[in-house]
């Protein structure tokens, strides 16, 4: 099965999360395809990358069923986190302007994946959420970098309490460029893409580099810290209990909470 669809024409690379029936979960195979698509956009010298998703949700985050089936969960999550981090790094360092069109829910690693875009457009029903603590894990995917946009204490609230970030609050915080009605999402994003494609390529790429350089300077260090954190928690009793409870659709009983 193909989890990611790639299309290129006239300077625009469309990268689509294409497992919409399952909510576009992120696992080793989909992460590898996603990285390959971003690399292909670079090879095609895309001026704009449009990151979008099929189905009701942008992404429900990591595929916990795949986690549970892995013989070595710590090794599996380490590999997955590193794969997703390569995607985030590639998107942020790309000369192309990255636009994300987000609908439904962007959860877990799907949240920082959407936030890796330079311009993020969200449908009005969108909810962003971390959710890692509910399955006994710490964040990955570039979640810690969201403090740069959302601020320290808002990010702590979202991560520690597991609260969702509604589209309008994300817009007010500066994460989301525009909030539109769901039926207008595709048309609005097309307008954004057309505008970007009409602007000078080299000046746009340099503008992105100048603005992002102070964030990307320590990007890899932050991503590596996240990998080490989530790998350590994947093999703990709480990590196993959290993932098991989620799959069994019951409330987890974490060791420290008993």
GIBELQUI-V502282 format. One record per residue. N is the residue number from 0. RES is the residue in three letters. PSI is psi in radians with two decimals (999 if undefined). NEAR is the number of other C-alpha atoms within 8 Angstrom. D_FIRST is the distance of its C-alpha to the first C-alpha in whole Angstrom. Layout:
n->[N | N]
res->[RES | RES]
psi->[PSI | PSI]
near->[NEAR | NEAR]
d_first->[D_FIRST | D_FIRST]
//
This chain:
n->[0 | 1 | 2 | 3 | 4 | 5 | 6 | 7 | 8 | 9 | 10 | 11 | 12 | 13 | 14 | 15 | 16 | 17 | 18 | 19 | 20 | 21 | 22 | 23 | 24 | 25 | 26 | 27 | 28 | 29 | 30 | 31 | 32 | 33 | 34 | 35 | 36 | 37 | 38 | 39 | 40 | 41 | 42 | 43 | 44 | 45 | 46 | 47 | 48 | 49 | 50 | 51 | 52 | 53 | 54 | 55 | 56 | 57 | 58 | 59 | 60 | 61 | 62 | 63 | 64 | 65 | 66 | 67 | 68 | 69 | 70 | 71 | 72 | 73 | 74 | 75 | 76 | 77 | 78 | 79 | 80 | 81 | 82 | 83 | 84 | 85 | 86 | 87 | 88 | 89 | 90 | 91 | 92 | 93 | 94 | 95 | 96 | 97 | 98 | 99 | 100 | 101 | 102 | 103 | 104 | 105 | 106 | 107 | 108 | 109 | 110 | 111 | 112 | 113 | 114 | 115 | 116 | 117 | 118 | 119 | 120 | 121 | 122 | 123 | 124 | 125 | 126 | 127 | 128 | 129 | 130 | 131 | 132 | 133 | 134 | 135 | 136 | 137 | 138 | 139 | 140 | 141 | 142 | 143 | 144 | 145 | 146 | 147 | 148 | 149 | 150 | 151 | 152 | 153 | 154 | 155 | 156 | 157 | 158 | 159 | 160 | 161 | 162 | 163 | 164 | 165 | 166 | 167 | 168 | 169 | 170 | 171 | 172 | 173 | 174 | 175 | 176 | 177 | 178 | 179 | 180 | 181 | 182 | 183 | 184 | 185 | 186 | 187 | 188 | 189 | 190 | 191 | 192 | 193 | 194 | 195 | 196 | 197 | 198 | 199 | 200 | 201 | 202 | 203 | 204 | 205 | 206 | 207 | 208 | 209 | 210 | 211 | 212 | 213 | 214 | 215 | 216 | 217 | 218 | 219 | 220 | 221 | 222 | 223 | 224 | 225 | 226 | 227 | 228 | 229 | 230 | 231 | 232 | 233 | 234 | 235 | 236 | 237 | 238 | 239 | 240 | 241 | 242 | 243 | 244 | 245 | 246 | 247 | 248 | 249 | 250 | 251 | 252 | 253 | 254 | 255 | 256 | 257]
res->[UNK | UNK | UNK | UNK | UNK | UNK | UNK | UNK | UNK | UNK | UNK | UNK | UNK | UNK | UNK | UNK | UNK | UNK | UNK | UNK | UNK | UNK | UNK | UNK | UNK | UNK | UNK | UNK | UNK | UNK | UNK | UNK | UNK | UNK | UNK | UNK | UNK | UNK | UNK | UNK | UNK | UNK | UNK | UNK | UNK | UNK | UNK | UNK | UNK | UNK | UNK | UNK | UNK | UNK | UNK | UNK | UNK | UNK | UNK | UNK | UNK | UNK | UNK | UNK | UNK | UNK | UNK | UNK | UNK | UNK | UNK | UNK | UNK | UNK | UNK | UNK | UNK | UNK | UNK | UNK | UNK | UNK | UNK | UNK | UNK | UNK | UNK | UNK | UNK | UNK | UNK | UNK | UNK | UNK | UNK | UNK | UNK | UNK | UNK | UNK | UNK | UNK | UNK | UNK | UNK | UNK | UNK | UNK | UNK | UNK | UNK | UNK | UNK | UNK | UNK | UNK | UNK | UNK | UNK | UNK | UNK | UNK | UNK | UNK | UNK | UNK | UNK | UNK | UNK | UNK | UNK | UNK | UNK | UNK | UNK | UNK | UNK | UNK | UNK | UNK | UNK | UNK | UNK | UNK | UNK | UNK | UNK | UNK | UNK | UNK | UNK | UNK | UNK | UNK | UNK | UNK | UNK | UNK | UNK | UNK | UNK | UNK | UNK | UNK | UNK | UNK | UNK | UNK | UNK | UNK | UNK | UNK | UNK | UNK | UNK | UNK | UNK | UNK | UNK | UNK | UNK | UNK | UNK | UNK | UNK | UNK | UNK | UNK | UNK | UNK | UNK | UNK | UNK | UNK | UNK | UNK | UNK | UNK | UNK | UNK | UNK | UNK | UNK | UNK | UNK | UNK | UNK | UNK | UNK | UNK | UNK | UNK | UNK | UNK | UNK | UNK | UNK | UNK | UNK | UNK | UNK | UNK | UNK | UNK | UNK | UNK | UNK | UNK | UNK | UNK | UNK | UNK | UNK | UNK | UNK | UNK | UNK | UNK | UNK | UNK | UNK | UNK | UNK | UNK | UNK | UNK | UNK | UNK | UNK | UNK | UNK | UNK | UNK | UNK | UNK | UNK | UNK | UNK]
psi->[2.47 | 2.15 | -0.39 | 2.33 | 2.31 | 2.31 | 2.43 | 2.38 | 2.32 | 0.77 | -0.12 | 2.17 | 2.09 | 2.09 | 2.03 | 2.21 | 1.99 | 0.45 | 0.88 | -0.56 | -0.50 | 0.08 | 0.31 | 0.98 | 2.69 | 2.16 | -3.10 | -0.80 | -0.80 | -0.63 | -0.70 | -0.74 | -0.67 | -0.77 | -0.72 | -0.66 | -0.72 | -0.71 | -0.68 | -0.66 | -0.66 | -0.77 | -0.61 | -0.04 | 0.77 | 2.44 | -0.52 | 2.39 | 2.18 | 2.04 | 2.06 | 3.10 | 2.58 | 2.79 | -2.95 | -0.54 | 2.63 | -0.96 | 2.38 | 0.00 | -2.76 | 2.51 | 1.69 | -0.46 | -0.68 | -0.65 | -0.86 | -0.56 | -0.24 | 2.33 | -0.64 | 1.71 | -0.67 | -0.77 | -0.70 | -0.84 | -0.61 | -0.83 | -0.73 | -0.78 | -0.77 | -0.68 | -0.79 | -0.63 | -0.58 | -0.65 | -0.87 | -0.79 | -0.76 | -0.72 | -0.76 | -0.50 | -0.16 | 2.53 | -0.37 | 2.59 | 2.21 | 2.17 | 2.31 | 2.32 | 2.04 | 2.30 | 2.75 | -1.80 | 2.36 | 1.77 | 2.79 | -2.29 | -0.28 | -0.46 | -1.04 | -0.42 | -0.82 | -0.69 | -0.22 | -0.24 | 2.74 | -0.59 | 2.08 | 2.15 | 2.28 | 2.50 | 2.70 | -0.30 | 0.11 | 2.48 | 2.26 | 2.43 | 2.64 | -1.21 | -0.02 | -0.72 | -0.38 | -0.28 | 0.35 | 0.43 | 2.85 | 2.84 | 2.70 | -2.90 | 0.10 | 0.30 | -0.69 | -0.42 | -0.26 | -0.28 | -0.47 | -0.57 | -0.83 | -0.32 | 2.72 | -0.96 | -0.52 | -0.74 | -0.72 | -0.75 | -0.81 | -0.73 | -0.72 | -0.63 | -0.21 | 0.35 | 2.60 | 2.70 | 1.96 | 2.74 | -0.74 | -0.68 | -0.66 | -0.61 | -0.77 | -0.52 | -0.21 | -0.06 | -0.74 | 2.27 | -0.63 | 2.52 | 2.18 | 2.82 | 2.55 | -0.71 | -0.20 | 0.01 | -0.90 | -0.76 | -0.72 | -0.74 | -0.68 | -0.68 | -0.75 | -0.79 | -0.77 | -0.75 | -0.80 | -0.67 | -0.36 | -0.19 | 2.80 | 2.14 | -0.94 | -0.71 | -0.66 | -0.77 | -0.73 | -0.63 | -0.78 | -0.78 | -0.79 | -0.73 | -0.63 | -0.27 | -0.58 | -0.36 | -0.76 | -0.22 | -0.67 | 0.41 | -0.90 | -0.63 | -0.74 | -0.73 | -0.67 | -0.69 | -0.70 | -0.72 | -0.83 | -0.65 | -0.87 | -0.55 | -0.73 | -0.64 | -0.38 | -0.57 | 0.08 | 2.92 | -0.70 | -0.67 | -0.78 | -0.70 | -0.74 | -0.81 | -0.74 | -0.75 | -0.70 | -0.80 | -0.54 | 0.00 | 0.85 | 2.92 | 2.28 | 2.66 | 1.52 | 2.55 | -0.83 | -0.27 | 0.01 | 999]
near->[2 | 5 | 11 | 13 | 11 | 9 | 7 | 11 | 6 | 4 | 10 | 12 | 14 | 12 | 15 | 11 | 14 | 11 | 12 | 12 | 6 | 6 | 12 | 17 | 12 | 13 | 10 | 9 | 7 | 11 | 13 | 9 | 10 | 11 | 13 | 8 | 12 | 12 | 9 | 8 | 12 | 10 | 7 | 7 | 8 | 13 | 12 | 14 | 14 | 13 | 13 | 12 | 15 | 12 | 9 | 9 | 15 | 17 | 14 | 14 | 13 | 10 | 9 | 8 | 7 | 8 | 11 | 9 | 6 | 8 | 4 | 6 | 11 | 11 | 8 | 10 | 12 | 12 | 9 | 11 | 11 | 10 | 12 | 11 | 11 | 9 | 12 | 12 | 10 | 11 | 11 | 11 | 8 | 8 | 9 | 11 | 15 | 12 | 15 | 13 | 14 | 16 | 14 | 11 | 14 | 19 | 14 | 14 | 16 | 15 | 15 | 12 | 11 | 12 | 10 | 9 | 13 | 10 | 10 | 15 | 15 | 15 | 14 | 10 | 10 | 13 | 12 | 12 | 15 | 15 | 10 | 12 | 11 | 9 | 14 | 15 | 13 | 10 | 15 | 12 | 14 | 15 | 10 | 9 | 9 | 12 | 10 | 7 | 9 | 12 | 9 | 8 | 6 | 9 | 11 | 9 | 10 | 13 | 14 | 7 | 7 | 13 | 9 | 9 | 10 | 10 | 15 | 8 | 8 | 12 | 12 | 8 | 9 | 9 | 11 | 14 | 10 | 8 | 12 | 11 | 9 | 9 | 5 | 8 | 13 | 8 | 7 | 9 | 11 | 8 | 8 | 8 | 11 | 8 | 8 | 9 | 12 | 6 | 7 | 7 | 8 | 6 | 7 | 10 | 11 | 9 | 8 | 10 | 10 | 7 | 7 | 9 | 8 | 7 | 7 | 10 | 7 | 8 | 10 | 9 | 7 | 11 | 12 | 9 | 8 | 14 | 12 | 9 | 10 | 14 | 12 | 9 | 13 | 13 | 10 | 8 | 8 | 12 | 13 | 11 | 13 | 15 | 13 | 9 | 12 | 11 | 9 | 6 | 6 | 7 | 6 | 10 | 8 | 11 | 7 | 4 | 5 | 5]
d_first->[0 | 4 | 6 | 9 | 11 | 14 | 17 | 20 | 24 | 27 | 27 | 24 | 21 | 19 | 16 | 14 | 12 | 10 | 9 | 13 | 13 | 13 | 15 | 13 | 13 | 14 | 13 | 13 | 10 | 10 | 13 | 13 | 11 | 14 | 16 | 15 | 15 | 19 | 20 | 19 | 21 | 24 | 24 | 24 | 27 | 26 | 28 | 26 | 23 | 22 | 19 | 18 | 16 | 15 | 16 | 19 | 19 | 18 | 17 | 18 | 19 | 18 | 15 | 18 | 17 | 15 | 19 | 20 | 19 | 19 | 22 | 24 | 23 | 25 | 24 | 20 | 21 | 23 | 20 | 18 | 21 | 22 | 19 | 19 | 23 | 22 | 20 | 23 | 26 | 24 | 24 | 28 | 29 | 27 | 30 | 28 | 29 | 26 | 25 | 23 | 23 | 23 | 23 | 23 | 23 | 22 | 23 | 23 | 21 | 20 | 24 | 25 | 22 | 23 | 26 | 26 | 26 | 29 | 30 | 28 | 28 | 28 | 28 | 31 | 29 | 27 | 28 | 27 | 27 | 27 | 27 | 27 | 31 | 30 | 27 | 30 | 28 | 30 | 28 | 26 | 24 | 27 | 28 | 32 | 32 | 32 | 36 | 36 | 36 | 36 | 39 | 40 | 41 | 38 | 35 | 37 | 38 | 34 | 33 | 36 | 36 | 32 | 33 | 31 | 32 | 32 | 32 | 35 | 36 | 34 | 35 | 39 | 38 | 36 | 33 | 32 | 33 | 33 | 32 | 32 | 31 | 28 | 28 | 30 | 27 | 25 | 29 | 30 | 27 | 28 | 32 | 31 | 29 | 31 | 34 | 33 | 32 | 36 | 37 | 38 | 35 | 37 | 39 | 36 | 34 | 37 | 38 | 35 | 36 | 39 | 38 | 35 | 37 | 39 | 36 | 33 | 36 | 36 | 32 | 31 | 33 | 32 | 29 | 30 | 32 | 29 | 27 | 30 | 31 | 28 | 27 | 31 | 30 | 27 | 29 | 32 | 33 | 32 | 29 | 28 | 30 | 28 | 25 | 26 | 28 | 25 | 23 | 26 | 27 | 30 | 32 | 32 | 35 | 36 | 38 | 40 | 40 | 42]
//
